[in-house]
Amino acid sequence: MSIETIIRRILGEERVRSVKTESIVNFDNESIVRISIVYDAGTAITEDEMTKLLDALWTDATQPFPVIDFQEDTDIEPVAAE
């Protein structure tokens, strides 16, 4: 199951606006996956949902550790090319 599918199942399809992932090596030379989630600001993400999400994404200690950034869709600044 993909990372995005897991996120959408736990947080709800209608609430998740976008998901971006990037696999990198951190300063300790360990593999991590950086996950950016943009969600509908109308419904806050609870601590319980964050815990469920982390537990679902990191089921095996041999997998890269997920580092998750949550961002409300109202916090996104529009960017225009000039």
JOSUL-V689509 format. One record per run of one state. SS is the DSSP state (@ for helix, = for strand, . for the rest). FROM is the first residue (numbers start at 1). TO is the last residue. Records with the same first field share a line. If there is no record, write none. Layout:
# JOSUL-V689509
SS = FROM-TO / FROM-TO
This chain:
# JOSUL-V689509
. = 1-2 / 12-15 / 26-30 / 40-46 / 58-64 / 76-82
@ = 3-11 / 47-57 / 73-75
= = 16-25 / 31-39 / 65-72
